[in-house]
């Protein structure tokens, strides 16, 4: 089998290149001061809205295996695991269906910019193990198989649209023949429960390969803004599973400004209380990562003091499926974005392009609907901070400090008042002015028993969310 022969060569190359990388990575790196962390988090904290992209060999399979739908719900980027296919069987079926058009990346980039996203995080490698870059340390990548460097194409397209760039990189790998899946009972693998088909595995060899590919990704594409690791379990995480601290040092050495999520770890100090996508706590020691990533849900009360980003699908799968039609409404998506901003978090909203790289029409429509809303109301999202109110019956609030010490409150109204009076309960600050973002017109304000009242038109200009910018003196004073 040529694959084995390749592996032998590849391992030799790895041990040579890795030697150099590891030596560099192990030089001590000073812990960032809070100021340094604030500096590297600044753009991300202001961005508030990003586009996630799950795209790989699974995209061409589109949720179908042997002519049958594998399911109508859930992550079809896991299709190899769902049908328990070994990597050769999977690759044989999937590779012929993965046919990126010449300009797919420019379509993604344009869509992200139109939607109002400030950054894009895409899968440089998902659990299936197929890397999108032209890797010199293996043959299961776009360079070897398609003679294209898809990472380069995507990074260039995103930069051309002025977007920040992130790599989602899976440390789980269902392809590599030294990935020792028996070491974890909790992490998924298509062959789980079966003995290794190729005899004893040396996980250290897989880690050399993982580090070498990450080193390529951090060296060959200019400045990269985010590294979004995925993922660890309680029984397999951190240094033991991935040589995580070395990996992070390697990344920071090559990319001093980069920020990373916490998914190389699965311990309480790194923001995890257990397994499952809900098991997150509001604490994160920066040595384990810069931000926490709630998946498919919005934390009820945000996470004060911790940087967080909710990632979410537009339907129910991350990777493209022909069979998933459970698309979220524009109302849900726009209100989610507002809800997240009002709690001080970021929204990373996923598209799953098809095998040719084209974006499903439903996803294009949704992203454009958000973009239309953002065009009018974007200033109420970008560079805002969490609401000063514990709860507002009619909607949400974000805020921004203005020059001269006053504050602008952005009132996001979901339920429009029937009597023409929007009551901001418990706001004891003096109102200065109020403006409807939809038309730029001024609205009258008054102070009535323990709250500020804004006089609004009879009809909501936007049924999904109308935004009123209310300037007040000083910082918000709230009495209840
Ligand atoms: C992971 C991936 O498995 C999934 O395909 C997708 O990429 C998503 C964004 O991230 O999903 C997870 C990660 C962690 C858990 C479950 C799903 N977990 O801890 O239970």
Boltz pocket constraint, residues with backbone or C-beta under 6 A from the ligand:
constraints:
  - pocket:
      binder: B
      contacts: [[A, 75], [A, 77], [A, 78], [A, 230], [A, 231], [A, 232], [A, 274], [A, 275], [A, 276], [A, 277], [A, 295], [A, 311], [A, 318]]
      max_distance: 6.0
